[in-house]
Amino acid sequence: MEFSRRSVLSVIPAATLLAVAQPLRAAAAPRSGTAESARTSADRATLLRNTVAVFAGTAEANVRPEVAPKVAAMVRTARSRLAALEGAGQGELFRGVPLGTSDPNLSRSFQYLYEIALATRVPGSTDAGLHGDRAVQRRVIDGLARLHAEYYGDQSKGYYGNWFHWEIGISTHATRTLVLLQDELAAYRPGLTEAFVASMDGYLRNGKDGDVDLDSRFHTGANLADITTNRILQGAVLDDDARIRKAVADQLTVFARIDPYDLRHGVTDGFYADGSFVQHASVAYTGSYGKGLLTRIVQTVKVLDGTAYVPVGDLVGVVQGWVADGFAPLIFEGWMMEIVKGRAVSRTGTGYADVAAVVEAVVDISGYAADGDAGALAGYVKYVRQTSRASLDPVSFVSPVSIARYADILDSPVPAEDLGPAASHTAFNAMDRTVHRRPGYSFALARSSDRISKYEYMSGENLMPWFQGDGAHYLYLAGQDQRQAFGVDYFTAVPPYRLAGVTAPVENRRTVPELYGTLWYDNPERGFTSSSESQNTYVYFPRGTDPYSGGARLGAYGAAGLVLSDDAAYAARQAGELPDDFVAYQAARATKSWFMLDDEIVVLAAGVSGQADRAVTTSVDSRIAAPGAPVTLTGALRDGTPRHGTGTAPLAWLRYADADQRTAVGYVFLSGPLPTAALGTVTRSRRVVRLSNPDTAVTKQVFTLSYDQEAGSRPAAMAHALVPNATERQLASYARGPLSVLANTVRLQAVRHTDLGIVAANTFAPGIHHAERLAIDGPASVLLRRAADGTVAIAVSDPTTMRRTVSLTLHGRTLRTVSADDAVHVRRVPGGTRLDITTHHAYGRTFTATLR
């Protein structure tokens, strides 16, 4: 779906947004002796009214029956918090939330005060005892005063634990409460607002007078959006127009697309040209921090609506681009894919619930889009609702007004429609992720490199993440309840060494809490504290050490390649750069390719070794099913003999089927060692993946299909194809084609699909590599397709992101250019046609040409 304005606005470069921000910063400069204009006063009043409407709703929206459950939920929550306030014991503001040394509990106490204050501002509530109740509001204000006096206002006592609570979490709850109770605060405790804002300023790293340090590694991406939103609201309650304008200007930098070759303030967090979203400098994070950023930015658009601080209409197209290019490809039938959720994959409330925040943002932004674009966004909302296997509960929306708009969209005649075609391929090379979609399935692939982290562990979440970026894949089948296939139960039941698609050494690794007795490696003398850069680099989200990770896209087809490498921690440990008690693990070795077609995902691996005399396992696939579900394994040996059940055998193909879920996946073995199929029932607690998860026992059937190499064995190569929704007859037909492996080494991996006319290749080393008539010079990813009309389409990318030029020659008759990207230069050479592609500063982008 092409938005009418997205082609321009979704690619606003940083320089353009900074030009917009510059006048705002100039206007934010102190102007002593000048009276504020009536317009700026009116703008601040509008901003405050908008904010209350976002969180408390409006009289018109709240009386609607669709909104009533949300209003009732807000009031119930407030009543519960009031009861906890009444029953508080020594050292508590709320019962069961002890203060003093717990920053999460301090933040939770501020949250509870906000939730009570919110209920007093909710119009249309049937609980007249809370709406407008000044006595309740003053109890909240007294609570604010106590927290400030005893726990928050003295910065020599504060700032223990997680920096996020002190710079963002507490500030968010407190600032919203100051907005909701502005009038009562002025009458009851007139100096408290100023005192709170001064304290919040003090907790900002290098912050002064509400300023934001754009050079701080903590003030980036979604975090910066949170911080600047708080600053905008604080400016409004302080009648400080300069503060608002400065905060708006700072937030505009979040809208700017990240250019890795022209970083602003050194920031790599944000959206990239290919739709990738990165947070924490190197974590693929669209499904967690990305949706948080989307929510906050859309709320800012709503809060600033009708003011002159910035023309919000100019930013709507940027957000539309995020939705269409960054979020929609990652949502399959209402489920947020695991590949972009970082440590959040270990939480119990992810998957379908993640998408609610995205839907709310789309609902809201549709109200600001042009007519055609608004219809496309509304159609997408209906599409997600219709295809999701879990009903979306609008009570989870932040704003009651959004619920009313959501109901209007569902009742509208606009047809349900996805924002992209049913058959598509998305290469998120800036975050080492790939999504391949077809009617009936979606295949999601997670890689890593020296640019992108292998995984994210933090705060006792995602305790066993070690191989999640080593080619782990997730094959989502249409019509299935994905909670029965993936989510927290998948990571609980499937051993981390056998996640689908990964190559892992056979060893027992220990989690960070098991290794060190804390949630991090604590060694301040060597630079390791809970939020230090060393902790990030070597413990929380270490990158790989090889640059090769990426691939090319040709229309709806794609290729991806990866060279498995040690992570940064192991490399530094080997170099003697880390303390002796720091534990790091060596990775296995493998060169891997994925060629994503229509009915098949073809996977090649070469040079597979456990290293250090370790055994190694390469997982073809791993799937879970309910205990007792009628799972069957059927197949055939290479000689045609039928094969059923588990074990190691010379399989030609195997079919996994779950009759309860009406799902099936086929596996075609093209070359390599004998695969082993296993199926068994396991029971594990969800706490094995996240310390704060309930101690809930999960029982699942676990199916694994793998190549298992013994310790000391020579490096091996293997090739197979995943065939989603395959029938036995379809799988048996692969004995006659159309797939063939052209090469499978650590230098070149290539396949041919005769029915599609496709040759696809990944090259990994210097020199000339030959795949049929293709001669490729150096590392590259290439797709070639011959059409019936005589044209040849070629797609090329540099998966290392380091090459200035990629060259290839197509031997045979000389071809002329029909169309080509500007970076593609085509010329005739003896015996064929040569293409020279300028890949300098392309960051893994694909370049295409069509020849005849």
C-alpha positions in Angstrom: 0.0 0.0 0.0 1.6 3.3 -1.1 0.6 6.2 1.0 0.2 9.4 -1.0 2.7 11.4 1.1 4.8 8.6 2.5 7.2 8.6 -0.5 8.3 12.0 0.6 7.7 12.3 4.3 8.8 8.9 5.5 12.3 9.6 4.3 12.8 13.0 5.8 16.6 13.2 6.4 18.1 14.4 9.7 19.2 17.7 8.2 15.7 18.6 7.1 14.2 18.0 10.6 17.1 19.8 12.2 16.3 22.8 10.0 12.7 22.6 11.3 14.0 22.3 14.9 16.4 25.3 14.6 13.7 28.0 14.7 12.1 26.2 17.7 15.4 26.3 19.6 15.8 29.9 18.7 12.3 30.7 19.9 13.2 28.8 23.1 16.0 31.1 24.0 15.2 33.3 27.1 13.6 36.6 26.3 13.7 38.8 29.4 11.4 41.7 29.5 9.0 40.5 26.9 5.4 39.7 27.7 4.0 36.4 26.6 1.5 36.7 23.8 -2.1 35.6 24.1 -1.4 33.0 21.4 1.3 31.2 23.4 -0.9 31.2 26.5 -3.7 29.7 24.4 -1.3 27.1 23.0 -0.3 25.9 26.4 -4.0 25.8 27.5 -4.8 23.7 24.4 -1.8 21.4 25.1 -3.1 20.7 28.6 -6.7 20.1 27.5 -5.4 17.7 24.8 -3.3 15.8 27.4 -6.2 15.3 29.8 -8.3 14.2 26.9 -5.7 11.6 25.8 -5.5 9.9 29.2 -8.9 10.6 30.8 -11.0 10.8 27.7 -13.8 13.3 26.9 -17.4 13.6 27.9 -18.5 12.7 24.3 -16.3 9.6 24.1 -16.7 8.3 27.6 -20.4 7.9 27.4 -20.3 5.6 24.5 -21.0 1.9 25.3 -17.7 0.8 23.6 -15.7 3.0 26.0 -17.6 2.1 29.1 -15.4 -0.9 30.0 -12.3 1.3 29.8 -13.8 3.9 32.1 -15.0 1.2 34.5 -11.5 -0.3 34.5 -9.9 3.1 35.3 -12.2 3.6 38.2 -11.7 0.1 39.5 -8.0 0.5 39.4 -8.2 3.8 41.3 -10.5 2.2 44.0 -8.0 -0.6 44.4 -5.1 1.9 44.8 -7.1 3.9 47.3 -7.6 0.8 49.4 -3.9 0.1 49.3 -3.2 3.7 50.3 -5.5 3.2 53.3 -3.8 0.0 54.4 -0.2 1.1 54.0 2.2 0.1 56.8 5.4 1.5 58.1 7.8 2.5 55.2 5.0 2.2 52.6 2.8 4.7 50.8 0.7 1.8 49.4 0.2 -1.6 51.1 2.6 -4.2 49.8 4.9 -1.7 48.1 7.7 -1.1 50.6 9.9 1.9 50.0 13.5 2.8 51.0 15.7 0.7 48.9 13.5 -0.4 46.0 13.5 2.0 43.0 10.8 -0.2 41.2 8.6 0.2 44.2 9.2 4.0 44.3 8.2 4.2 40.6 5.2 2.0 41.3 4.1 4.3 44.1 4.2 7.2 41.7 2.2 5.1 39.2 -0.5 4.4 41.7 -0.9 8.0 42.6 -1.3 8.8 38.9 -3.9 6.2 38.5 -5.9 7.6 41.4 -5.6 11.2 40.0 -6.6 10.0 36.6 -9.9 8.6 37.9 -10.8 12.0 39.3 -10.5 13.6 35.9 -12.5 11.0 33.9 -15.7 12.6 32.6 -18.7 10.4 32.0 -17.8 8.1 34.9 -20.8 6.5 36.6 -18.7 6.6 39.8 -19.5 10.2 40.9 -17.6 9.6 44.1 -14.2 9.9 42.3 -14.8 12.3 39.4 -13.9 15.8 40.5 -13.4 14.7 44.1 -11.1 17.3 45.6 -10.5 15.4 48.8 -9.1 12.4 46.8 -7.0 14.8 44.7 -5.5 16.3 47.8 -4.7 12.9 49.1 -2.8 12.3 45.9 -1.0 15.6 46.3 -0.1 14.7 49.9 1.3 11.4 48.6 3.4 13.3 46.0 4.7 15.6 48.7 5.7 12.7 50.9 7.5 10.8 48.2 9.3 14.0 47.2 10.3 14.9 50.8 11.3 11.5 51.9 12.5 9.5 48.9 12.9 11.6 45.7 13.7 15.2 46.3 17.1 14.6 47.9 19.3 13.5 45.0 22.1 12.5 47.4 19.8 9.7 48.6 18.2 8.9 45.2 19.4 7.3 41.9 19.9 3.8 43.2 19.1 0.8 41.0 18.0 1.3 37.4 18.6 4.7 35.8 15.3 4.3 33.8 13.2 4.7 36.9 14.9 8.0 37.9 15.1 9.6 34.4 12.0 8.3 32.7 9.6 6.1 34.8 9.1 8.3 37.8 9.1 11.4 35.7 6.4 10.1 33.4 4.0 9.2 36.3 4.7 12.4 38.2 4.5 14.7 35.2 1.1 13.3 34.2 -0.2 13.7 37.7 1.0 17.3 37.8 -1.0 17.9 34.5 -4.1 16.2 35.8 -4.1 18.0 39.2 -2.7 21.4 38.0 -5.5 23.5 39.4 -5.7 21.8 42.7 -1.9 21.8 43.1 -1.9 25.6 42.6 -4.6 26.0 45.3 -3.4 23.5 47.8 0.4 23.2 47.5 1.4 25.9 45.1 5.2 25.3 45.2 5.1 21.5 44.7 5.0 21.5 40.9 8.1 23.7 40.7 9.9 21.5 43.3 9.1 18.3 41.4 10.2 19.7 38.0 13.5 20.9 39.6 14.1 17.4 41.0 13.3 15.8 37.7 15.7 18.1 36.0 18.4 17.1 38.5 18.0 13.4 37.8 18.6 13.9 34.1 22.1 13.1 33.2 23.9 16.4 32.6 20.4 17.9 32.6 19.9 21.6 33.5 16.7 23.6 33.5 14.9 20.9 31.7 17.5 20.6 28.9 18.2 17.2 27.4 21.7 15.9 26.7 21.4 14.7 23.1 25.0 13.3 23.4 24.0 10.9 26.2 23.7 7.3 25.2 20.7 7.1 27.5 18.8 9.9 25.7 18.1 8.2 22.3 15.2 6.7 20.4 12.3 5.7 22.4 13.9 6.9 25.6 14.4 10.4 24.1 10.7 10.5 23.1 9.7 9.7 26.6 12.0 12.3 28.1 11.0 15.1 25.7 7.3 14.3 26.1 7.7 14.8 29.8 9.5 18.0 29.2 6.7 19.3 27.0 4.1 18.7 29.6 6.3 20.1 32.3 6.7 23.3 30.3 2.9 23.5 30.0 2.3 23.3 33.8 5.0 25.8 34.5 3.8 28.2 31.8 7.3 27.9 30.3 6.9 28.3 26.6 10.7 28.2 26.0 10.9 24.8 27.7 8.1 23.4 25.5 9.7 24.7 22.3 13.1 23.2 23.3 11.6 19.9 24.1 9.6 19.8 20.8 12.8 20.6 18.9 14.7 17.8 20.7 11.9 15.4 20.0 12.0 16.2 16.3 15.4 14.5 16.1 13.6 11.2 16.8 11.6 11.5 13.6 14.8 11.8 11.6 15.8 8.6 9.7 19.1 7.3 11.0 21.9 7.6 8.5 24.7 5.3 9.7 27.3 7.3 7.7 26.2 10.7 9.1 25.2 10.1 12.7 23.8 12.9 14.8 25.2 13.0 18.3 26.5 9.6 17.7 23.0 8.1 17.9 22.3 4.8 16.1 18.9 4.3 17.8 15.8 4.9 15.6 14.3 4.0 12.3 16.5 3.3 9.2 15.8 3.7 5.5 14.8 0.0 5.1 12.3 0.1 8.0 14.7 -1.3 10.6 14.4 0.0 14.2 17.4 -0.2 16.6 17.6 0.6 20.3 20.4 0.2 22.8 22.8 1.0 19.8 22.6 -2.5 18.4 19.4 -4.4 19.3 16.7 -5.1 16.8 13.8 -3.8 18.8 10.7 -2.8 16.7 8.4 -5.0 18.7 9.2 -3.5 22.1 11.0 -0.1 22.3 9.8 0.6 18.7 6.2 0.2 19.6 6.8 2.3 22.7 8.3 5.1 20.5 5.3 4.8 18.1 2.9 5.2 21.0 4.7 8.2 22.5 5.1 10.0 19.2 1.5 9.6 18.2 0.5 10.9 21.7 2.7 13.9 21.1 0.9 14.5 17.8 -2.4 14.5 19.7 -1.1 16.6 22.5 0.2 19.3 20.1 -2.8 19.3 17.9 -4.2 22.8 17.4 -1.1 24.5 18.7 1.6 26.4 16.8 4.6 24.6 18.3 5.0 22.5 15.2 2.8 21.6 12.2 1.9 18.1 13.3 0.5 17.4 9.8 4.1 17.5 8.5 5.0 14.6 10.8 2.1 12.3 10.1 3.7 11.0 6.9 6.8 10.0 8.8 4.7 7.9 11.2 2.7 6.4 8.3 6.1 5.2 6.9 7.0 3.7 10.2 3.8 1.7 10.3 3.9 0.5 6.7 7.6 -0.2 6.4 8.6 -0.9 9.9 5.7 -2.5 11.7 3.3 -4.1 9.3 5.8 -6.6 7.8 6.5 -7.8 11.4 2.8 -8.5 12.3 1.4 -11.8 11.1 -2.3 -12.3 11.7 -2.2 -10.1 14.7 1.0 -11.5 16.2 4.2 -9.5 16.7 7.1 -11.6 15.5 9.8 -12.7 18.0 12.7 -11.5 16.0 12.3 -7.8 17.1 11.4 -8.2 20.8 14.8 -8.5 22.5 14.5 -9.6 26.1 10.7 -9.2 25.9 10.4 -12.6 24.2 10.6 -14.1 27.7 7.5 -12.2 29.0 4.1 -13.9 29.4 2.1 -11.0 27.9 3.6 -10.7 24.4 2.6 -11.7 20.9 -1.0 -10.7 20.2 -1.0 -8.2 23.1 2.0 -6.4 21.6 0.0 -5.5 18.6 -2.7 -3.6 20.6 -0.3 -0.6 21.1 0.4 -0.5 17.3 -3.3 -0.7 16.4 -4.1 2.2 18.8 -1.4 4.3 17.2 -2.7 3.5 13.7 -6.2 4.3 14.9 -5.1 7.7 16.2 -2.8 8.7 13.3 -5.6 7.8 10.8 -7.4 10.8 12.1 -4.7 13.1 10.9 -3.9 11.5 7.6 -5.1 12.6 4.2 -8.4 10.9 3.0 -6.8 8.2 0.9 -4.2 7.5 3.5 -6.7 7.5 6.3 -8.7 4.8 4.5 -5.6 2.6 4.1 -4.8 2.9 7.8 -8.4 2.2 8.7 -8.4 -0.8 6.4 -5.3 -2.1 8.1 -6.9 -1.8 11.5 -9.8 -3.9 10.3 -7.4 -6.4 8.6 -5.5 -7.0 11.9 -8.8 -7.4 13.7 -10.1 -10.0 11.2 -6.9 -12.1 10.9 -5.9 -12.2 14.5 -6.6 -15.5 16.4 -6.9 -13.5 19.6 -9.5 -10.8 20.1 -8.0 -7.4 20.6 -9.3 -5.9 23.8 -9.5 -2.1 23.4 -9.5 -1.7 27.2 -5.8 -2.1 26.9 -5.7 1.1 24.9 -4.2 4.1 26.7 -6.9 6.6 25.6 -10.7 6.3 25.8 -10.9 8.5 22.8 -8.9 5.9 20.8 -11.4 3.3 21.7 -14.3 5.4 20.3 -12.3 5.9 17.1 -11.5 2.2 16.9 -15.2 1.4 17.1 -16.0 3.9 14.4 -13.4 2.3 12.1 -14.8 -1.2 12.7 -18.3 0.1 11.8 -17.1 1.9 8.7 -17.5 0.5 5.2 -13.7 0.6 4.5 -12.6 -2.8 3.4 -10.1 -4.8 5.5 -6.7 -4.8 3.8 -3.1 -5.3 4.7 -0.6 -2.6 4.1 1.5 -4.9 1.9 1.0 -7.7 -0.6 0.3 -11.2 0.6 3.5 -12.3 -1.1 6.4 -10.1 -0.1 10.0 -10.2 1.1 11.4 -7.6 3.5 15.1 -7.3 4.1 15.7 -5.4 7.3 19.4 -5.4 6.8 20.1 -2.5 9.1 19.0 -4.7 12.0 20.0 -8.1 10.6 16.4 -9.4 10.2 14.4 -10.8 7.3 10.7 -11.4 6.8 9.4 -13.6 4.0 5.6 -13.7 3.5 3.3 -15.8 1.4 -0.4 -16.6 1.6 -0.4 -19.4 4.2 2.8 -18.6 6.1 5.4 -16.1 7.2 9.1 -16.9 7.8 11.1 -14.6 10.1 14.9 -14.9 10.4 17.2 -13.3 13.1 20.9 -12.9 12.4 23.7 -10.9 14.0 27.0 -9.3 13.0 29.6 -6.8 14.3 26.8 -4.2 13.8 23.9 -6.0 15.5 23.7 -7.9 18.8 23.5 -11.6 19.0 20.8 -11.3 21.7 19.5 -9.2 24.6 19.6 -10.2 28.2 18.8 -7.7 31.0 17.2 -7.4 34.4 16.7 -11.2 34.8 14.8 -11.3 31.5 15.6 -13.7 28.6 17.9 -15.8 30.8 19.1 -18.2 28.0 19.3 -16.0 24.9 22.7 -17.1 23.5 21.7 -18.3 20.0 18.7 -16.1 19.2 20.7 -14.1 16.7 22.5 -17.0 15.2 20.1 -17.7 12.4 17.1 -18.6 14.6 13.9 -18.7 12.5 10.2 -18.6 13.3 7.8 -20.2 10.8 4.3 -18.9 11.4 1.5 -20.8 9.8 -1.7 -19.2 8.7 -4.8 -19.8 10.9 -2.8 -21.1 13.8 -3.0 -19.7 17.3 0.6 -18.6 17.6 0.5 -18.9 21.4 0.4 -22.6 20.8 3.6 -22.4 18.6 5.8 -19.6 19.9 5.8 -16.9 22.6 7.2 -17.5 26.1 6.2 -21.2 26.0 8.4 -21.9 23.0 11.4 -20.5 24.8 10.4 -22.4 27.9 10.0 -25.8 26.3 12.6 -25.8 23.6 16.2 -25.9 24.8 18.2 -22.8 23.9 20.7 -24.9 22.0 18.0 -26.3 19.7 16.0 -23.2 18.7 14.8 -23.6 15.2 17.5 -22.9 12.6 20.5 -22.4 14.9 23.9 -24.1 14.9 25.1 -24.5 18.5 27.8 -26.3 20.4 26.8 -29.1 22.7 27.6 -27.7 26.1 25.8 -26.5 29.2 26.0 -22.7 29.6 25.0 -20.9 32.8 22.8 -17.8 33.1 24.1 -14.5 34.3 22.5 -14.9 37.8 23.9 -18.4 38.0 27.4 -17.2 37.1 27.6 -14.1 39.3 24.8 -14.3 41.9 23.4 -10.9 40.6 21.5 -9.7 37.5 24.7 -8.4 36.0 28.5 -8.8 36.3 29.5 -6.5 39.1 33.0 -5.1 39.0 33.1 -1.3 39.3 36.8 -1.2 39.4 36.9 -2.7 35.9 34.0 -0.6 34.6 31.2 -3.0 35.1 28.2 -1.5 36.9 24.5 -2.2 36.3 24.2 0.3 33.4 27.8 0.8 32.3 28.9 0.6 28.7 31.0 -2.4 29.5 28.0 -4.2 30.8 26.1 -3.4 27.6 28.9 -4.5 25.4 29.8 -7.8 27.0 26.8 -8.9 29.1 23.5 -7.4 28.1 23.7 -7.4 24.3 27.0 -8.3 22.8 27.5 -8.1 19.1 29.1 -10.7 16.9 32.6 -10.3 15.5 32.1 -11.0 11.8 30.7 -8.3 9.3 28.9 -10.8 7.0 25.2 -10.7 7.6 22.6 -9.6 5.0 21.1 -10.4 1.7 19.4 -9.3 -1.5 15.8 -8.9 -2.4 14.3 -9.4 -5.9 10.6 -8.5 -5.9 9.0 -11.0 -3.5 12.1 -13.3 -3.4 15.1 -13.0 -1.2 18.5 -14.4 -0.1 20.3 -14.0 3.2 23.7 -15.1 4.4 25.5 -15.3 7.8 28.9 -16.2 9.0 28.7 -17.4 12.6 31.2 -15.8 14.8 32.2 -15.4 18.5 30.5 -12.6 20.4 32.4 -9.5 21.5 32.7 -10.9 25.1 34.6 -14.0 24.0 36.8 -12.1 21.7 37.7 -9.6 24.4 38.3 -12.5 26.9 40.7 -14.2 24.6 42.5 -10.9 24.1 43.0 -10.6 27.8 40.8 -7.5 28.0 38.4 -8.7 30.6 38.8 -9.7 34.3 39.8 -13.3 35.1 36.4 -14.1 36.7 34.4 -13.0 33.7 32.9 -16.0 31.9 32.5 -16.0 28.1 31.6 -18.8 25.8 33.0 -19.7 22.4 30.6 -20.0 19.4 30.3 -22.7 16.9 31.4 -22.1 13.3 29.2 -22.2 10.2 28.6 -20.4 7.0 24.9 -20.3 6.3 22.5 -19.2 3.6 18.7 -18.9 3.3 17.1 -18.7 -0.1 13.4 -17.7 0.2 11.1 -18.6 -2.7 7.4 -19.4 -3.0 6.8 -22.8 -1.6 10.3 -23.3 -0.1 12.9 -21.8 2.2 16.1 -23.4 1.1 18.8 -23.5 3.8 22.5 -24.3 3.2 25.2 -24.6 5.8 28.9 -25.3 5.3 32.0 -25.5 7.5 29.9 -26.5 10.5 32.0 -27.2 13.5 31.6 -27.2 17.3 35.2 -25.8 17.8 37.3 -26.7 20.8 36.6 -30.4 20.3 32.9 -30.0 21.0 30.0 -31.7 19.4 27.6 -29.5 17.5 23.9 -29.5 16.6 22.3 -27.7 13.6 18.6 -27.5 14.0 16.5 -27.9 10.9 13.4 -26.9 12.9 11.9 -27.1 16.3 8.2 -26.9 17.0 5.9 -27.2 20.1 2.4 -28.7 20.4 0.0 -29.3 23.2 0.5 -32.4 25.3 -1.5 -35.2 23.8 -2.0 -33.4 20.5 -2.2 -35.8 17.5 1.3 -35.0 16.1 2.5 -37.3 13.3 5.8 -37.7 11.6 5.7 -39.3 8.1 8.3 -39.4 5.4 10.4 -41.4 3.0 14.0 -42.6 2.8 16.3 -41.8 0.0 15.5 -45.1 -1.6 11.8 -44.4 -1.5 11.0 -46.6 1.5 8.3 -45.1 3.7 9.4 -43.8 7.1 7.4 -43.0 10.2 8.3 -41.6 13.6 11.5 -40.5 15.2 15.2 -41.5 15.0 18.2 -41.0 12.7 17.7 -42.1 9.1 18.7 -41.2 5.5 15.6 -39.2 4.9 14.6 -37.8 1.6 11.7 -35.9 3.2 9.8 -35.7 6.4 6.4 -34.2 7.2 5.4 -32.8 10.6 1.6 -32.4 11.2 -0.5 -31.3 14.1 -4.1 -32.3 13.4 -5.5 -30.2 16.2 -4.0 -27.0 14.8 -4.5 -28.2 11.2 -0.8 -27.3 10.5 1.9 -29.1 8.7 5.5 -28.4 7.7 7.6 -30.4 5.3 11.4 -30.9 5.2 13.2 -31.9 2.0 16.8 -33.1 2.5 19.1 -32.1 -0.4 22.5 -33.2 1.0 24.4 -33.7 4.2 24.6 -35.9 7.2 21.7 -38.1 8.4 19.1 -36.0 10.1 17.6 -36.9 13.5 13.9 -36.4 14.4 12.8 -36.4 18.0 9.4 -35.9 19.6 8.8 -35.9 23.4 6.9 -34.2 26.2 8.6 -31.8 28.6 7.5 -29.8 31.6 9.3 -26.7 32.6 8.6 -23.5 34.6 8.3 -20.2 32.8 10.8 -18.9 35.3 13.6 -20.7 33.5 13.5 -17.9 31.0 12.6 -14.9 33.2 13.0 -14.6 36.9 9.9 -12.5 37.4 7.6 -14.8 35.5 5.0 -16.7 37.6 6.2 -20.2 38.6 3.9 -21.7 36.1 4.6 -25.2 34.8 4.4 -25.5 31.0 4.0 -28.9 29.4 4.5 -29.2 25.7 5.3 -31.8 23.1 8.6 -30.7 21.6 9.6 -31.7 18.0 13.2 -31.3 16.9 14.8 -32.1 13.6 18.6 -31.7 13.5 22.0 -32.7 12.2 24.1 -33.9 15.1 27.9 -34.0 14.7 30.1 -35.7 17.2 33.0 -34.0 19.0 36.1 -34.0 16.9 34.3 -34.6 13.6 35.3 -32.8 10.5 33.4 -29.6 9.5 30.3 -30.6 7.6 27.9 -29.2 5.0 24.2 -29.8 4.7 21.3 -28.5 2.7 17.6 -28.8 3.1 14.3 -27.0 2.3 11.4 -26.0 4.6 8.1 -26.4 2.9 5.3 -24.8 4.8 1.8 -26.4 4.7 3.2 -29.3 2.6 1.4 -32.4 1.7 3.0 -35.8 1.5 2.5 -35.9 -2.3 4.1 -32.5 -2.7 7.2 -33.6 -0.7 7.6 -36.8 -2.6 7.6 -34.8 -5.9 10.9 -33.0 -4.9 12.8 -36.2 -6.0 12.2 -34.9 -9.6 13.1 -31.3 -8.9 12.8 -28.3 -9.2 15.4 -27.6 -6.5 19.1 -28.2 -6.9 22.1 -27.1 -5.0 24.8 -25.6 -7.2 27.4 -25.1 -4.5 27.7 -25.4 -0.7 31.1 -24.4 0.6 32.4 -21.7 3.0 33.2 -19.6 -0.1 30.0 -20.0 -2.2 26.5 -21.2 -1.6 24.1 -21.3 -4.5 20.8 -22.9 -5.5 18.6 -23.1 -8.6 14.8 -23.4 -8.9 14.0 -24.4 -12.5 10.3 -23.7 -12.3 10.8 -20.1 -11.1 13.9 -19.5 -13.3 15.8 -18.4 -10.3 19.5 -18.8 -9.5 20.5 -17.4 -6.1 23.9 -17.2 -4.6 25.8 -15.9 -1.6 29.6 -15.5 -1.8 31.7 -15.1 1.3 35.3 -14.7 0.2 37.5 -12.7 -2.1 38.0 -14.0 -5.6 35.7 -15.0 -8.5 32.9 -17.4 -7.7 30.9 -19.2 -10.4 27.2 -20.3 -10.1 25.9 -21.4 -13.5 26.6 -18.5 -15.8 27.2 -16.1 -13.0 30.7 -15.0 -12.0 30.7 -13.0 -8.8 33.7 -11.1 -7.6 34.1 -11.1 -3.8 31.5 -11.3 -1.0 28.0 -10.6 -2.2 24.4 -11.7 -2.3 22.8 -12.2 -5.7 19.5 -13.2 -7.1 18.9 -13.7 -10.9 15.6 -14.6 -12.5 15.0 -15.3 -16.2 11.5 -14.5 -17.4 9.5 -16.0 -20.2 9.7 -12.8 -22.2 13.5 -13.0 -22.4 14.3 -10.5 -19.7 16.7 -11.1 -16.9 16.2 -9.5 -13.5 19.2 -9.2 -11.2 19.4 -8.1 -7.5 22.7 -7.5 -5.7 23.7 -6.5 -2.2 26.8 -6.3 -0.1 26.1 -8.2 3.2 29.3 -7.0 4.7 28.3 -3.3 4.3 32.0 -2.6 3.8 32.6 -2.9 0.0 32.8 0.1 -2.3 31.8 -1.9 -5.4 30.4 -5.4 -6.2 31.0 -6.7 -9.6 29.6 -9.7 -11.5 29.5 -11.1 -15.0 26.7 -12.9 -16.7 28.3 -15.1 -19.3 26.5 -15.8 -22.6 24.9 -13.4 -25.1 25.4 -9.8 -24.5 22.4 -8.2 -22.8 21.2 -4.6 -22.9 19.8 -2.5 -20.1 16.0 -2.3 -19.8 16.1 -0.5 -16.4 18.6 -0.2 -13.6 19.2 1.6 -10.4 21.6 4.6 -10.6 24.3 2.7 -8.8 24.3 -0.2 -11.3 26.6 0.2 -14.3 26.2 -2.3 -17.2 28.7 -2.9 -20.0 29.6 -5.4 -22.6 32.6 -7.6 -22.0 34.0 -10.5 -24.0 31.8 -13.5 -23.5 29.0 -11.7 -21.6 27.7 -8.7 -19.7 29.3 -7.1 -16.7 27.6 -5.3 -13.9 29.5 -3.0 -11.5 27.4 -1.9 -8.5 28.4 0.9 -6.3 27.6 -0.3 -2.8 29.7 2.3 -0.9 27.6 3.6 2.0 24.6 1.5 1.0 24.4 -0.3 4.4 23.2 -3.6 2.8 20.7 -2.1 0.4 19.7 -4.1 -2.6 20.4 -2.8 -6.1 18.5 -4.1 -9.1 18.6 -4.2 -12.9 16.6 -5.7 -15.7 18.4 -6.8 -18.8 17.3 -8.2 -22.2 
